[in-house]
Structure formats: structure tokens, C-alpha cells
Amino acid sequence: MDMALEVRELQSSAKILVVDDDPNVLELIKLYADMEGFQVVGVNNGDLALSAFNQENPDVIILDIMLPGIDGITLCRKFREIRMVPIIMLTAKGEEADRVLGLEMGADDYVSKPFSPRELMARIKAVMRRTNMYDKAEQINIKYPELEILSSLRKILVNGKEVELTPREFDLLYFLAQNPLRVFSREDLLSAVWGCDYYGDQRTVDVHIRRLRKKLSPLKHEYLTTVWGVGYKFTPPQKVKEVSYE
């Protein structure tokens, strides 16, 4: 199958849940999403969002923070408790605290209002690529003492037990683990994991690293190392890793 055709067909089956109380925002997103071949389900109230999430089983969620009923931050946490679907937060321009809190609750990306609908579509496509909805690539499973990264399943095992990661957390850990001991700046990681078209600030990387460290805290070895003034690196134990190709 032609790759461009395959991408279009997969996009046409992808469903986006948009949660925003501004009818103009809902209409704008739907207009551009329709042109890209996405299906859109829109709700204007946080109280309706959970039922829509369960009924529609969306592939991506666009979530405003300020909502009537349940607020966006709480919804983000509740969505994460149910299923690891990619979430893009809509935040007021300049509200850094909201952006950081959204990332802490598990959001994968954010777009500040007012936003460019074309940029939002690019973000949606990027997060879909990163979660393997399209773009098939060779999968590599990586195993270290107490830590297994199962790329083919997009799961990690800590001491043999599965630990849930958001799509972005998984991508960040997997990228670093594929390049052990190599130091990456925040700009490098934004480009490699978030994509070259990402317009967010570097603090996004710090938030995700902090979340990953918390989830990896049962490990005796500190795999994620800060290189002060530069960035981060994946530091494995001296035992040679096991790698398998799926």
C-alpha cells in the first residue's frame, strides 16, 4: 500500500474527542479536523467528557483546562486512570502554572490559546505518529536489571511489574534508553521526542523527566541522570543490556 494512502486511511479512522466550552473553538477544530480526515466528537462540559470518553473510545483528546463542571486538570487525571490515550491540553497564553500542572497530571502536549488550527493539526499528527498509529518502524525491546522496555507493546516492567506511562513518557524513556550514556540537551530531546515542529518551552522536558523518575523510583539503580548545564542521559548499570528485535 502506498504510504501516503495508508496514512490517509488511518487518519480517517482516528477519532478526536474535543472538550471545550467555547463553541467557536469546537467549530474551528472540527472544520480543520474534517479537512484532515479525522472524526471529531465535541463536548462543552467537563461532566459530559467522561461518558463521551467511555462511549466513543477516542484516539486523541483535545482538552481545555477551564471548563464548566469537572475541570480539565481533573479530567486529565481521570482519563489517565482509565486508559493511556494521548492528551493535548489547551491553556491560556502565558499560564505556565497551568501548563506544568497539566503535564504533571499526564498530558502529552499543550497548545496555548489563541492557537493556530494548522499547528494543532500538526501536533495531533505528531502524537499519533509517536504512538504508532501510523509510521511502522522496527521495534526494539530493551532489558536491563530490574527494568524492561517492551517497545512492541509500548510497556515497561519495573522489577517484573508493569508501570503505566503516558505515550510521551514512554517515548522519552525509550529514546534515551536506545542511546545509553549519550548526553542530550533539552532542545535535542524536544526535537527528537516532541518533534521538530514543537513550539513548547524546555521545562516540558524537565517535567517529564521528573515524572519518569517518580515512576522508576522502585529501581535500585538511577537510570536517568542529570548532566548539569547540559541536559540528561540514560545511565545503565555495568551489566550489558539485552536487546531483541520484534
Secondary structure as GFF3:
##gff-version 3
##sequence-region A 1 246
A	DSSP	alpha_helix	3	13	.	.	.	ID=ss1
A	DSSP	beta_strand	15	19	.	.	.	ID=ss2
A	DSSP	alpha_helix	23	36	.	.	.	ID=ss3
A	DSSP	beta_strand	39	43	.	.	.	ID=ss4
A	DSSP	alpha_helix	46	56	.	.	.	ID=ss5
A	DSSP	beta_strand	60	64	.	.	.	ID=ss6
A	DSSP	alpha_helix	72	82	.	.	.	ID=ss7
A	DSSP	beta_strand	87	92	.	.	.	ID=ss8
A	DSSP	alpha_helix	96	104	.	.	.	ID=ss9
A	DSSP	beta_strand	109	113	.	.	.	ID=ss10
A	DSSP	alpha_helix	117	130	.	.	.	ID=ss11
A	DSSP	beta_strand	140	144	.	.	.	ID=ss12
A	DSSP	beta_strand	147	150	.	.	.	ID=ss13
A	DSSP	beta_strand	155	158	.	.	.	ID=ss14
A	DSSP	beta_strand	161	163	.	.	.	ID=ss15
A	DSSP	alpha_helix	167	178	.	.	.	ID=ss16
A	DSSP	beta_strand	184	185	.	.	.	ID=ss17
A	DSSP	alpha_helix	186	189	.	.	.	ID=ss18
A	DSSP	pi_helix	190	194	.	.	.	ID=ss19
A	DSSP	alpha_helix	203	215	.	.	.	ID=ss20
A	DSSP	beta_strand	224	227	.	.	.	ID=ss21
A	DSSP	beta_strand	231	234	.	.	.	ID=ss22
A	DSSP	beta_strand	242	245	.	.	.	ID=ss23
###
